[in-house]
Amino acid sequence: MAAVGSAVGLGNIWRFPYICGKYGGGAFLIVYLLFVFLLGSVLMMSELVIGRRSRRTPISAYASLAPRRQRPLWIGFGVLCIITCFFILSQYLVLSGWTTGYVWHSVSGALASMGTDAGVIADFFRHFSTGGWSPVWFMVLFSILVLIVILGGVQKGVEMASKVLMPVLVLLILVLCVRSLTLPGSIRGVEYLFSPDFSKLTSEGILAALGQALFSLSVGMGVMVVYGSYLPADDRIFTTAMWITACDTLIALLAGLAVFPAVFSCGFDPAGGPGLVFCVLPNVFNTMGAAGAIFSVLFFLLLLVAALTSAISLLECLTACITDNGRLRRWQGAAIVFVLSTALGAVFTLSFSHLSGVKLAGLSLFDFIDRINSIYLPPLCALGTVLFFGWVMPEADIRAEFTNNGTVRLRLYGFIRFMARYVAPLALLVVIITGIGG
C-alpha cells in the first residue's frame, strides 16, 4: 500500500489528465499503457530487486552489490539518486502547497464565489501562486503533515498512514467518477478518453507518454530501492511490481474519468494544460450549482491525499538514507530533511513573486528545477538503474530475488532480463537525448 501510495500522486491526478488531453486522448492512453507495463514495470522490478537484495538505501545498496573496482562509481550514482529525490521533493512541495491552499479555498467557499467567469478564476490562481508568503505557509503546513507521518516510523507512520490514505483516495475518486459520469453530455468525455485518434498523436506525444510512465511510477529517484529494502523475503517481486503498476494505472484512468466527462459536459477544452486542475476545473465545478461546491472540496481533497502519499515516500527515502549509517536517529534525520526541503521549496514558491527576478539559464527558479527534474535527473537515474541491474549486478542474485531462492517459478524472467538489458536503456537514451535537444 505504501509503494502504491508512492506511485499514485499528483502525476496521476494533476498531470495525466492534461497530458492525455493535450495529445489526443485514447491514442495517448494506448501508448502510455504499453510504456507503463513494458518499461515502467521493469524499472520498478529493478529497483525492488536492488533494494531487497542489499537491504540498504541507494548509496550503500549499489556499492554493496557492485564489483569492488566499480564501487566508487556506483556510490556516486547512489548520491545522484538521492540528490534527484531531494530536488523532486522540494519541487513537489510547491505544487502540494498550492493544493493545500485550494482545499482551504474550496472549503471556505472562495472558489465557488467566483462564478463561471474563466478570466476571474485564472486571475485568482495567478494572484494566489504569486501571492508572496501566502502559498509558502500552505506549503509549510503540508510539510508538517508529512513530517508527522515519517516521525511515526516505517510501520506506525508510513505503513499506517498508507493503509488509511489509500482507501480514502480510492473512495474519493470513485465518488468523483460517479458524479462526473452522471452529468449531461458526459459520454463525450468517456469517448475522448477511450476512443483513439492516432492523427493527433505526434512523436512529441509518444515521448511524453514515456516520460509520464516514469514520472507516474516514482522510478528513477531511489524511492523503490528503499521500499524494496523493506520487502519481506517471501514476497514475490514480480507480483508486487505488477500490482503497484496496475493500481497506479487504474488511479490514472479513474482520474481521467473524473475529469474529462465533467470538462466536456461544461464545454471546456480537455487540452487545458497544467492549468486544467487549478484554472479549468474550478470553473467546471461552479457550473454545477450547489453540488459543484461539494465536488470541488472532494476533488482538491483527493489531490491533497495523492500529494501526501507521494511526499511521504520521498521524505522517507531521504530520511532512511541519511540515517543508514546509524549516526543519526530517525527523528534527527527526518527533521534535517524537513528543514532543507521546506526551505528550498519556499525558494521555488517565492520564484513566482519576490524572487521572480532571479534567473538560471534564462528560466525562473521553479521552471529551472522543473526542467532538471523532468528532462535530466530521473531519466538519467533510471538509465543507471537498468544498466546496473542488467549488466553489473550478479545474474545469480537477480534470479534468486525473482524466484525467492528457487522456490518460485517465473516464466517471464528471460523477457524481463531482455527488456532491462536492451530495450529500457535504449528507450531512456532516446528520452534523454530528445530532452536535451529540446
Secondary structure, 3 states (H helix, E strand, C coil): CHHHHHHCCHHHHHHHHHHHHHCCEHHHHHHHHHHHHHHHHHHHHHHHHHHHHHCCCHHHHHHHHCCHHHHHHHHHHHHHHHHHHHHHHHHHHHHHHHHHHHHHHHHHCCCHHHCCCHHHHHHHHHHHHCCCCHHHHHHHHHHHHHHHHHHCCHHHHHHHHHHHHHHHHHHHHHHHHHHHHCCCCCHHHHHHHHCECHHHCCHHHHHHHHHHHHHHHCCCCCHHHHHHHCCCCCCCHHHHHHHHHHHHHHHHHHHHHHHHHHHHHCCCCCCCCCHHHHHHHHHHHHCCCHHHHHHHHHHHHHHHHHHHHHHHHHHHHHHHHHCCCCCCCHHHHHHHHHHHHHHHHHHHHHCCCCCCCCEECCEEHHHHHHHHHHHHHHHHHHHHHHHHHHHHCCHHHHHHHHCCCCCCCCCCHHHHHHHHHHHHHHHHHHHHHHHHCC
